[in-house]
Amino acid sequence: KYAENMYYFSELALTLNAPESGTAPTDSRRRPDQRLMENGRWDEANAEKQRLEEKQRMSRKRREAEAARATEDACDPYKPLWFERKKDPVTQELAHVYKGGYWESKEKQDWSLCPDIF
């Protein structure tokens, strides 16, 4: 409703970010800073974005430290849940390829493997 008045976005563009029930807790549509911004709460959105960015930096530092320890201990470092890096047979470039599991988790509503990113 009133899409033409919303930042000159089309109705389609506005609905692409609409919340959907049953999505993973890591789904970008659940970003709290984004929701605050969409509701016109700019100062709160900026503060929340800063909090999320700091949380992401800390998480990355922990993963890097774990990866360094894993190298020393010969353990597997962090890997994405639903994707794996593979060489594209045509371009020979590394790409993240879906390896399965997301739709099964969504059907069961079992998000226990998802990290806390928000």
Secondary structure, DSSP 4 states (H G I P E B T S, - for coil): --GGGSTT--HHHHHTT---TT--TT-GGG-HHHHHHHTT-HHHHHHHHHHHHHHHHHHHHHHHHHHHHHHHHT------SSEEEEE-TTT--EEEEE-S-HHHHHHHT--TTS----
